[in-house]
Amino acid sequence: MTARYLLSKEVLCLTVRVSKEDAGYVLHLLEACDNLCFPTTLPVEKGAGWRDLLLRAPIEWEVELRRWLAELEKEIPVSVIEDRVIKD
């Protein structure tokens, strides 16, 4: 980890909603961007047409992750449904 995270212990937590059809694609892209964030698929009701993904990253990666999401939004619809910083 970097010095900023080690001092602050702050973690960016973004919950984003994407269509069910796009969820695998988004997760694949995140995997291809080594260490951009730590994605988790959240539980969803059966039959829902969307998937909620929790994206966690050390605070110093915030700018890069938000830039990546802005670029992704040019390609597919992405809704940020929760945006917070927590202490690790």
PyMOL commands that set and color helices and strands:
alter all, ss='L'
color gray80, all
select helices_A, chain A and resi 3-8+20-32+59-73
alter helices_A, ss='H'
color red, helices_A
select strands_A, chain A and resi 10-19+38-41+50-58+79-87
alter strands_A, ss='S'
color yellow, strands_A
deselect
rebuild
show_as cartoon
